[in-house]
Amino acid sequence: MNPTELTRQLEFVVARRHQDQATVLGQAVQEGIHALYRDALLEAYLLGQVAREIMLKEFGVEQLEELEFQRDVFKRDVTWGMQNV
């Protein structure tokens, strides 16, 4: 994303929320770090480096079950594809 687009988006959020730039930027950093943390946690879980209990606490039962379902489907698809090479 180019700096001009980022500035335009920041100004829009500042105007809509009636907050100063520092507050909006602080929220953006906090939300961004949280999203990056969840991505890293998911990756670590899929690599077997994080316990399921930690994932349950962070993602909840429904979301974790959906993630595990997607992982299992992907594994089955890869296995099937490798058998038909």
C-alpha positions as CSV (number, residue, x, y, z in Angstrom):
1,M,0.0,0.0,0.0
2,N,1.4,3.4,-0.9
3,P,1.8,6.2,1.7
4,T,-0.9,8.3,0.1
5,E,-3.5,5.6,0.3
6,L,-2.6,4.9,3.9
7,T,-2.8,8.6,4.8
8,R,-6.2,8.8,3.1
9,Q,-7.5,5.8,5.1
10,L,-6.1,7.2,8.3
11,E,-7.8,10.6,7.7
12,F,-11.1,8.8,7.0
13,V,-11.0,6.8,10.2
14,V,-10.0,9.9,12.3
15,A,-12.9,11.8,10.8
16,R,-15.5,9.0,11.2
17,R,-14.5,8.1,14.8
18,H,-13.9,11.7,15.9
19,Q,-10.6,10.8,17.5
20,D,-7.1,12.2,17.1
21,Q,-4.5,10.6,14.9
22,A,-2.5,9.3,17.8
23,T,-5.4,7.4,19.3
24,V,-6.3,5.9,15.9
25,L,-2.7,4.9,15.2
26,G,-2.4,3.4,18.7
27,Q,-5.6,1.3,18.0
28,A,-4.2,0.3,14.6
29,V,-0.9,-0.9,16.1
30,Q,-2.7,-2.8,18.8
31,E,-5.1,-4.5,16.4
32,G,-2.3,-5.2,13.9
33,I,-0.1,-6.9,16.6
34,H,-3.1,-8.9,17.8
35,A,-3.8,-10.1,14.2
36,L,-0.1,-11.0,13.6
37,Y,0.0,-12.8,17.0
38,R,-3.0,-14.9,16.0
39,D,-1.5,-15.7,12.6
40,A,1.8,-16.8,14.3
41,L,0.0,-18.8,16.9
42,L,-2.0,-20.6,14.2
43,E,1.1,-21.4,12.2
44,A,2.8,-22.7,15.4
45,Y,-0.2,-24.9,16.1
46,L,-0.3,-26.3,12.6
47,L,3.4,-27.2,13.0
48,G,2.8,-28.9,16.3
49,Q,4.6,-26.3,18.4
50,V,1.6,-25.1,20.4
51,A,-0.8,-27.1,22.5
52,R,-4.5,-27.4,21.6
53,E,-5.5,-26.0,25.0
54,I,-3.7,-22.7,24.2
55,M,-5.6,-22.5,20.8
56,L,-8.9,-23.2,22.5
57,K,-8.3,-20.3,24.9
58,E,-7.3,-17.9,22.0
59,F,-9.7,-19.0,19.2
60,G,-12.6,-20.8,21.0
61,V,-14.1,-24.2,20.2
62,E,-16.0,-23.3,17.1
63,Q,-13.2,-21.5,15.3
64,L,-10.6,-24.1,16.3
65,E,-12.8,-26.9,15.1
66,E,-13.2,-25.1,11.8
67,L,-9.4,-24.6,11.5
68,E,-8.8,-28.3,12.2
69,F,-11.4,-29.3,9.7
70,Q,-9.7,-27.2,7.0
71,R,-6.4,-28.7,8.0
72,D,-7.7,-32.2,7.7
73,V,-9.4,-31.6,4.4
74,F,-6.2,-30.1,3.0
75,K,-4.2,-33.1,4.2
76,R,-6.7,-35.5,2.6
77,D,-6.5,-33.5,-0.7
78,V,-2.7,-33.6,-0.7
79,T,-2.7,-37.4,0.0
80,W,-5.2,-38.0,-2.7
81,G,-3.2,-35.8,-5.2
82,M,0.0,-37.6,-4.4
83,Q,-1.6,-41.0,-5.0
84,N,-2.8,-39.9,-8.5
85,V,0.5,-38.5,-9.7
